[in-house]
Each structure stands twice: as structure tokens, then as C-alpha cells.
Amino acid sequence: MSEDLTKKLPASDKDEILTAIQKLDARLGRLEQTVDERLYDTRPMWHRLEADIGQLRTGVERLETAVERLETAVERLEKGQEELRSSVSDVSRDQIVINDVVRKIQLDFHAIDDRLHRLEVNRN
């Protein structure tokens, strides 16, 4: 493999090959220069994109934190709502008991009033 294969070629072919290689080298050099220029042109855009992505990440993190807080607040509200329902149910039951007692007192009051009225009538 270390053998120089170009020595076996006619001289005119060697010149053509060398010319082609030189042209390829020149094209490669121009291509590298174009790539470097484009990189230089796009570098500010990439820096801006990186900064924007950083801001977006920060914004997403803030949103995730806000969502977590909201979820916690919703859980507390739901728990409070359940406790309130339970309390309202207790108050409703107590109100029914109170209403029954008030009706009994009213009935007793009417019964006493009737008896008192009859006693007064009998006395006169």
C-alpha cells in the first residue's frame, strides 16, 4: 500500500490528476471560507435563540410552579368545600330538631292557653 501508484501512470495523466487535486483543494478552501462566513453571519441568531430558549425555560418553570400552587389551592378549596357541606348538613339536621321542639312548645302553649281559658270561663 505504500507504493506510489502514480509512478505507473503516464506523465499526462499525472498532470491531470494533480490539476484535479489542486482544483479540489481550491474548492474545499472556498467552501470552508463560505461555511465560516455563514457561521459568522448566523452566530448572533444562534446566541439570540439560545437566550430565547433560556427565557422560555424560565417561563415554563414559573408556569409549572404556578400550576403546582394552583393545584394545591384547589385541593384546599375542595377540602374546605367538603367540610362546609358537612357543616351545612349538621346545621340542617340541628334546624330540623329545633323546628320540631318549637312546634312542640307552640302546641304545649296552645294547650295551656286553652286550659287557662277554660279555667277562667269556669271561674266566672
Secondary structure, DSSP 8 states (H G I E B T S, - for coil): --S-GGGGS-HHHHHHHHHHHHHHHHHHHHHHHHHHHHHHHHHHHHHHHHHHHHHHHHHHHHHHHHHHHHHHHHHHHHHHHHHHHHHHHHHHHHHHHHHHHHHHHHHHHHHHHHHHHHHHHHH-
